[in-house]
Amino acid sequence: MKSLAVKKPNTILSLLLKGDNYLKGKGIAQSRLNAESLLAYSLKVSRESLYCHFEETIPQEKIKNYWELIIKRANHIPLQYLAKRGEFWSIPLTVDERAFIPRAETELVVEEVLRLSPSGELKIADIGTGCGNIALAIARELPSAKLFATDISLQALALARENAHSLGLEHRITFLQGDLLSALKGSHLQGEIDFIVSNPPYIMPQELEQLEPEVRLYEPKVALVASEPGLGIYQRLIKEAENYLKPGGYLIVEMGINQLPQLVAIFQDFAFWRIESIREDLNHIPRIICGCFKGA
């Protein structure tokens, strides 16, 4: 008599191994981490809890959802967009296609604000807030600061508001829609702001094809690619910042690779600025430049 093959149950461990192997075969870096994150999201549990339940059998509907996500990740849809979660400054954030995914190097902007912050109440504007990561991190660290977060995208602002609400910080931040500092018009903040911070779109259009597909194909271009020739967006930021910063206030911006010499020259073209500091990321790439407004 021919023996019947016994179908093995789909356990957490077997699904992780299959997902890991599939993603690895498609050239996805950190394939095991990706598989764990997507299975945890499908099961509505933490990644850590997976390790305590390796032999648990998973229902078929959950398996179907998991494999749909694995296939999407193999097509380079960013993990953060699939799992609807990112992290910045150790703060959990909802992340989706409405905004750029926060990067670790942007934490240098927050570090610089904290390094330069005097005591007392401060007014801080985050220009191009995206999912709200910079504003939320500063609000967490400086409880007496009043934050203004602007973005040209209403969808990004909606996401930032959701993150502020989930963190209990919505009363600390005023969200405003507009292009750069034009969003602050009518707010009576001229000459009142202590810090203006920004991670503007600085990728040149000709550089877009060189980026990894996760960024090139899926992250919003309005938050990524410079829409003005050269570094025109920084020229506008500096010029507009003069109307809103206090004398002695700071403009802190993130920049792209090889953009430091041009940015230094732009600051030097304006009479009322001095360069306060330049910060490198962990790869020793100049990533943050801080200008101090001397006053007009």
C-alpha positions, -999 to +999 in steps of 0.1 A: +000+000+000+013+034-010+019+056+021+002+090+022+024+120+025+017+141+055+016+178+048+037+197+073+019+226+091+029+262+084+046+273+116+060+307+123+095+292+119+088+276+085+072+307+072+101+328+083+126+305+066+105+304+034+101+342+033+138+347+041+149+324+013+125+339-012+136+375-005+173+365-005+168+349-039+153+382-052+184+401-040+167+419-010+192+429+016+185+419+052+161+393+040+156+377+074+148+410+091+123+418+063+106+384+066+103+388+104+089+423+101+063+413+076+052+382+094+049+402+127+028+428+109+006+401+094+001+385+128-003+419+146+025+410+171+060+422+178+090+408+160+104+397+193+074+376+202+079+355+170+109+339+187+087+326+216+062+309+193+083+293+165+062+261+165+028+279+165+007+270+134-006+300+114-041+302+099-044+301+062-058+337+058-028+351+077-004+331+055-020+345+024-016+381+037+021+374+046+030+361+011+013+390-005+036+413+015+066+392+008+060+394-030+055+431-028+088+435-009+105+413-035+093+440-060+112+466-039+082+483-023+099+497+009+095+476+041+084+506+060+055+512+036+044+476+038+046+474+076+032+509+080+059+516+105+092+535+108+114+548+136+132+580+142+150+592+174+137+559+189+102+571+183+078+547+166+060+564+136+033+555+111+050+556+077+033+553+044+034+565+008+022+600+018+057+610+029+094+603+026+108+575+049+129+591+078+166+583+077+190+580+106+213+607+093+185+633+097+188+628+135+218+651+132+194+680+127+178+672+161+212+668+177+222+702+165+190+719+178+196+704+212+233+714+212+225+750+205+192+754+224+193+780+251+171+775+282+135+789+282+107+788+257+116+785+220+098+788+187+110+763+161+098+758+125+102+725+107+100+732+070+089+702+048+079+681+078+069+650+059+057+624+085+066+649+112+097+630+124+120+661+131+093+682+148+081+652+169+116+644+181+123+680+191+089+683+208+098+652+229+132+666+239+122+702+245+089+702+264+087+741+266+093+746+228+065+756+205+067+739+171+054+749+137+055+722+110+049+730+074+046+710+042+035+716+006+017+683+007-016+681+025-013+643+025+020+645+043+006+669+068-023+646+075+002+618+082+022+641+105-009+650+124-017+613+129+017+607+143+015+637+166-019+625+179-006+589+185+023+603+205+001+628+225+020+658+210-007+673+188-012+702+212+025+711+209+027+715+171+009+738+147+006+722+112+005+746+082+003+739+045+025+758+020+057+760+000+087+764+024+082+794+047+052+808+028+031+786+051+040+809+080+025+840+064-002+855+087+012+837+117+029+869+131+062+850+136+084+875+118+116+879+138+103+855+164+117+821+156+147+806+173+154+777+149+143+768+114+151+733+105+146+715+072+154+683+052+144+697+018+143+677-015+179+679-026+184+650-051+191+664-085+168+651-113+198+635-131+208+616-100+174+599-096+182+569-118+212+561-096+191+556-065+180+522-053+146+511-067+129+514-032+136+552-033+134+558-070+101+540-077+081+544-045+090+574-024+072+607-032+092+627-057+080+660-042+099+652-010+129+638-028+139+656-060+149+693-062+124+712-084+147+742-089+180+745-108+211+738-088+205+744-051+179+770-056+157+756-028+185+764-003+188+800-016+150+804-010+152+789+024+180+813+035+163+843+020+129+835+035+145+826+069+158+861+073+122+873+077+114+849+105+145+842+126+155+863+156+190+878+154+212+850+167+187+824+155+197+793+134+189+777+101+198+740+102+194+720+069+203+686+056+223+684+024+232+658-002+266+642-011+291+667-026+268+697-019+288+713+009+310+736-011+280+750-030+260+755+002+289+773+020+291+796-010+253+802-009+255+812+028+284+835+021+265+852-007+241+865+020+254+894+041+237+885+074+249+850+080+278+831+094+283+794+093+279+780+128+287+743+122+290+714+097+282+679+108+292+646+092+271+614+092+285+580+102+301+576+067+320+609+072+299+626+046+290+663+054+253+660+060+242+690+081+250+727+078+239+752+104+239+790+097+235+816+123+214+847+114+233+878+125+204+901+120+196+925+091 
